[in-house]
Amino acid sequence: MKRFLTVLASLALFVGLGMTAPLAADAAPFCGITWGSLQKTRAGMSTAPLTDLRTGRHACYDRLVVDLDGAVSGYSVRYVSAVHRPGSGSVVPLAGAADLEVVILAPAYDDRGRATYSPARPNTAVGVSGYTTFRQVALAGSFEGETTIGLGVRARLPMRVFVLPGPGDGSRIVIDVAHRW
């Protein structure tokens, strides 16, 4: 009861001074992040093969970087109920409460069919132990010029995707997933 009276007195003070109490909608977003969690896409196939997956921890988000040996063209990144292996359709089991399907419109093999990226343990392609948001990075497979990556995350959180040139003639697709809303 005492807490209720304190809150009531505070509201009366705001009104008496002609002020309005801040609304939750007026609160600043976490780290200024306004990305949202809807699908991110870019059209276009590429023959530049995928060469590496890397991750990084930042103050406001965790980052996945997909390296390609040439210019990147297209991708699709979206939350799904399950990530499937291309070709077979089998489910890739991912840790975490939400699954991000990352489809790179480029192969993980060269023009002779030799793998250009082949982690020792595809289901844990990159170690993310201790990350705030990431729980697992899995190379689901590469089939008919498209490479699928499963990203297990703590929850359905805001994400952004963008492309960076380099190093050299290569390019990178960057996927950032916020630590919270």
Secondary structure as the mmCIF struct_conf table of DSSP 4:
data_model
#
loop_
_struct_conf.conf_type_id
_struct_conf.id
_struct_conf.beg_label_comp_id
_struct_conf.beg_label_asym_id
_struct_conf.beg_label_seq_id
_struct_conf.end_label_comp_id
_struct_conf.end_label_asym_id
_struct_conf.end_label_seq_id
HELX_RH_AL_P HELX_RH_AL_P1 LYS A 2 GLY A 16
TURN_TY1_P TURN_TY1_P1 LEU A 17 GLY A 18
HELX_LH_PP_P HELX_LH_PP_P1 ALA A 21 LEU A 23
HELX_RH_3T_P HELX_RH_3T_P1 ALA A 24 ASP A 26
BEND BEND1 ALA A 27 ALA A 27
HELX_LH_PP_P HELX_LH_PP_P2 ALA A 28 PRO A 29
HELX_RH_3T_P HELX_RH_3T_P2 PHE A 30 GLY A 32
BEND BEND2 SER A 37 LEU A 38
STRN STRN1 LYS A 40 ARG A 42
BEND BEND3 ALA A 48 ALA A 48
HELX_LH_PP_P HELX_LH_PP_P3 PRO A 49 PRO A 49
STRN STRN2 LEU A 50 ARG A 57
BEND BEND4 ALA A 59 CYS A 60
STRN STRN3 TYR A 61 LEU A 68
BEND BEND5 ASP A 69 GLY A 70
STRN STRN4 TYR A 75 VAL A 80
BEND BEND6 SER A 81 SER A 81
STRN STRN5 VAL A 83 HIS A 84
TURN_TY1_P TURN_TY1_P2 PRO A 86 SER A 88
STRN STRN6 VAL A 91 VAL A 92
BEND BEND7 ALA A 95 ALA A 97
STRN STRN7 ALA A 98 ILE A 104
BEND BEND8 LEU A 105 ALA A 106
BEND BEND9 ALA A 108 ALA A 108
STRN STRN8 TYR A 109 TYR A 109
TURN_TY1_P TURN_TY1_P3 ASP A 111 ARG A 112
BEND BEND10 GLY A 113 GLY A 113
STRN STRN9 ALA A 115 ALA A 115
BEND BEND11 THR A 116 THR A 116
BEND BEND12 ALA A 120 ARG A 121
HELX_RH_3T_P HELX_RH_3T_P3 PRO A 122 THR A 124
BEND BEND13 ALA A 125 ALA A 125
STRN STRN10 VAL A 126 VAL A 126
TURN_TY1_P TURN_TY1_P4 SER A 129 GLY A 130
BEND BEND14 THR A 132 THR A 133
STRN STRN11 PHE A 134 PHE A 143
TURN_TY1_P TURN_TY1_P5 GLU A 144 GLY A 145
STRN STRN12 GLU A 146 VAL A 153
BEND BEND15 ARG A 154 ARG A 156
STRN STRN13 MET A 159 PRO A 165
BEND BEND16 PRO A 167 PRO A 167
TURN_TY1_P TURN_TY1_P6 GLY A 168 ASP A 169
STRN STRN14 SER A 171 ALA A 178
BEND BEND17 HIS A 179 HIS A 179
#
